[in-house]
């Protein structure tokens, strides 16, 4: 069984339906089931779909992105799911993606999380496989006015040096599409619900690696992501992002983080760096 969850919050219905139908129309022999966790103030989005393979859960207390997905993952575990997809409401893909990822995961039992190649709707690539972040990557880079300096760092931090054309182990994979092995989650735990939004996927990827599993970028399958970069448009969301970064670095280490150094150096070494 493959389950998935989408966390809702006052979403554009047309974009949301693209995400829902992408998963429900997957061409696979495995049973699929989708959870919609609605953190919106009202349950207006409840009417968006009625389907036997969908469970809508209204959660207006809005505990955050990771905490809401945890509700679905906990139910998926009890349902006997083998894989769970954490899916953003602004992502869409064709019917073969899930089956392609299932084949890869079934053949590679040491992989705990996989991310396909991600494009914008216009076909340009998104660089969403990264190194574990330093404080500069998450805070300083955001406010650095010297764009050439930022881009130079991005070549390494966003692993652009890889060419994004081959399967690779990347320690920090985007939370827009996390294809997770349930057995891995049973060992490492779910999202840290103390992180309201932004950075929860980084924390989970790191725990997956430290437990001995791999986090893999898999470009043989592709998805599309509208990717609005809300934190770059709203000071409220920027504040949430900074708070999440502070929590993450307090948890794992700021400038002195030996595990980060080991993991990142191992990744760069695979590219001859």
C-alpha positions in Angstrom: 0.0 0.0 0.0 1.1 3.6 -0.8 -0.4 6.4 1.2 0.0 10.1 0.8 -0.9 13.3 2.6 -1.4 16.9 1.6 -1.6 19.7 4.2 -4.2 22.3 3.2 -4.3 26.0 4.1 -6.7 28.2 2.1 -5.4 26.8 -1.2 -6.2 27.6 -4.7 -8.7 24.9 -5.6 -7.5 24.4 -9.2 -3.9 24.0 -8.2 -4.9 21.7 -5.3 -7.0 19.5 -7.5 -4.0 19.0 -9.8 -2.0 17.6 -6.9 -4.8 15.4 -5.6 -5.6 13.9 -9.0 -1.9 13.4 -9.8 -1.7 11.0 -6.9 -5.1 9.4 -7.3 -4.5 8.7 -11.1 -1.3 6.9 -10.4 -0.8 3.8 -12.6 0.2 1.2 -10.0 -1.1 -2.2 -8.8 -0.5 -1.1 -5.2 -3.5 0.2 -3.2 -3.3 4.0 -2.8 -4.9 6.2 -0.2 -4.8 9.9 0.3 -5.2 12.0 3.5 -6.1 15.7 3.2 -5.2 17.5 6.5 -6.9 20.9 6.4 -5.3 23.5 8.7 -7.5 26.2 7.3 -9.8 28.3 9.6 -12.9 26.9 7.8 -13.7 23.5 6.2 -14.6 25.1 2.8 -12.1 22.8 1.0 -13.9 19.7 2.2 -16.2 19.9 -0.8 -13.3 19.8 -3.3 -13.4 16.0 -3.7 -15.5 13.0 -2.6 -13.6 9.8 -3.3 -13.4 6.4 -1.5 -9.6 6.7 -1.5 -9.5 10.0 0.2 -10.0 10.9 3.9 -10.5 14.6 4.8 -9.4 15.7 8.3 -10.3 19.2 9.5 -7.7 20.6 11.8 -8.3 24.3 12.3 -5.9 24.5 15.3 -3.2 24.6 12.6 -0.3 22.9 14.5 2.0 23.4 11.5 3.2 21.6 8.4 5.1 18.7 9.9 2.6 18.1 12.8 -0.3 17.9 10.4 1.5 15.4 8.2 2.3 13.4 11.3 -1.4 12.9 11.8 -1.7 11.3 8.4 1.6 9.3 8.7 0.4 7.8 12.0 -2.8 6.7 10.4 -0.9 5.3 7.4 1.2 3.2 9.7 -1.8 1.8 11.4 -3.4 1.1 8.0 -0.3 -1.0 7.0 1.2 1.3 4.4 4.7 0.5 3.1 5.4 3.9 1.6 4.1 7.3 2.4 4.3 10.4 0.1 4.4 13.8 1.7 3.0 16.0 -1.1 2.7 19.7 -1.4 -0.6 21.1 -2.7 1.2 22.9 -5.6 2.9 19.8 -7.1 1.6 17.7 -10.1 3.0 14.8 -12.0 2.0 12.1 -14.5 0.6 8.7 -13.8 3.9 6.7 -14.0 5.9 8.5 -11.3 4.7 6.6 -8.3 5.2 3.2 -9.9 8.7 4.3 -11.0 9.6 5.3 -7.5 8.1 2.1 -6.1 10.3 0.0 -8.4 13.4 1.9 -7.3 12.6 1.7 -3.6 11.8 -2.0 -3.7 15.2 -2.6 -5.3 17.1 -0.4 -2.9 16.1 -1.3 0.6 18.6 1.1 2.2 16.9 4.2 0.7 14.6 5.9 3.2 13.5 8.9 1.2 13.6 9.8 -2.5 13.0 13.0 -4.5 12.4 13.0 -8.2 13.7 15.7 -10.5 11.6 18.9 -10.0 10.7 21.4 -12.7 8.7 24.7 -12.6 5.6 24.6 -14.8 7.6 26.4 -17.5 10.1 23.5 -17.7 13.0 25.2 -15.9 14.7 23.1 -13.2 14.4 23.6 -9.5 17.6 22.8 -7.5 16.0 21.1 -4.5 18.7 18.5 -3.5 21.1 20.2 -1.1 23.8 19.9 1.5 22.9 20.1 5.1 22.6 23.9 5.8 25.0 26.1 7.7 23.6 29.3 9.4 24.8 31.3 6.4 22.8 29.0 4.0 19.6 29.5 5.8 19.8 33.0 7.3 22.8 34.9 6.0 22.2 34.0 2.3 18.7 35.3 2.5 19.9 38.8 3.3 23.2 38.9 1.3 22.9 41.7 -1.3 25.9 40.3 -3.3 24.2 38.0 -5.8 27.4 36.7 -7.3 28.5 35.6 -3.8 25.2 33.9 -3.3 25.3 32.1 -6.6 28.8 30.9 -6.0 27.7 29.3 -2.7 24.6 27.9 -4.4 26.7 26.0 -6.9 27.9 23.9 -3.9 25.0 24.1 -1.4 22.3 23.3 -4.0 24.6 20.7 -5.5 24.5 22.3 -9.0 27.9 20.8 -9.4 26.3 17.4 -9.9 24.5 18.5 -13.1 21.2 17.2 -11.7 21.3 14.4 -14.3 22.3 11.4 -12.3 21.1 9.4 -9.2 22.8 10.8 -6.2 22.8 10.8 -2.4 21.9 14.3 -1.2 21.5 14.9 2.6 18.8 17.5 2.3 15.8 16.9 0.0 12.9 19.3 -0.5 9.7 18.7 1.5 7.6 19.4 -1.6 7.7 15.6 -2.4 9.1 13.2 0.1 8.6 9.5 -0.9 9.3 7.8 2.4 9.7 4.2 3.5 7.4 3.5 6.4 9.9 1.1 8.0 12.4 3.9 8.1 10.0 6.2 9.8 9.3 3.6 12.4 13.0 3.7 13.3 13.7 7.4 13.1 10.3 8.9 14.1 8.1 11.4 12.3 8.5 15.1 11.7 9.7 17.2 14.7 6.4 19.0 15.5 8.3 21.7 17.4 9.1 23.1 13.9 6.0 24.9 12.7 7.1 25.3 9.1 10.3 25.3 7.0 13.2 23.0 7.9 11.2 20.1 9.2 12.2 18.1 6.1 15.9 18.9 6.7 15.6 17.6 10.3 13.9 14.4 9.1 16.4 13.8 6.3 19.2 14.2 8.7 17.7 11.7 11.1 17.2 9.2 8.3 20.9 9.5 7.3 22.1 9.1 10.9 20.0 6.0 11.2 21.9 4.4 8.4 19.5 5.0 5.5 20.0 7.0 2.3 18.2 10.1 1.0 18.3 10.0 -2.8 17.7 12.3 -5.7 16.2 10.2 -8.5 16.1 12.1 -11.8 14.6 9.3 -13.8 11.2 10.5 -12.6 10.0 14.1 -12.9 7.4 16.2 -11.1 6.3 19.9 -11.5 6.2 22.3 -8.6 4.7 25.8 -8.7 6.9 26.8 -5.8 5.8 30.3 -4.7 8.6 30.9 -2.3 6.2 32.4 0.3 8.9 33.2 2.8 10.5 35.5 0.2 7.3 37.5 -0.3 6.0 37.8 3.3 7.8 39.1 6.4 5.5 37.0 8.5 6.6 33.8 6.7 10.3 35.0 6.8 10.0 35.3 10.6 8.6 31.8 10.8 11.5 30.6 8.6 14.1 32.3 10.9 12.4 30.9 14.0 12.6 27.4 12.5 16.2 27.9 11.5 17.1 28.9 15.1 15.3 25.9 16.5 17.1 23.6 14.0 20.6 25.0 14.7 20.0 25.0 18.5 19.1 21.3 18.1 22.0 20.2 15.8 24.7 22.9 16.2 25.4 26.3 14.7 28.9 26.9 13.5 30.4 23.8 15.1 28.5 20.7 13.8 30.8 17.8 13.2 28.1 15.5 11.9 27.1 18.1 9.3 30.7 18.4 8.2 31.2 14.7 7.8 27.9 14.2 5.9 28.5 17.2 3.6 32.1 16.3 2.9 31.1 12.7 2.1 28.5 14.1 -0.4 31.0 16.5 -2.0 33.7 13.8 -2.2 31.3 11.8 -4.4 31.6 14.6 -7.0 35.4 14.7 -6.6 35.3 17.9 -4.5 
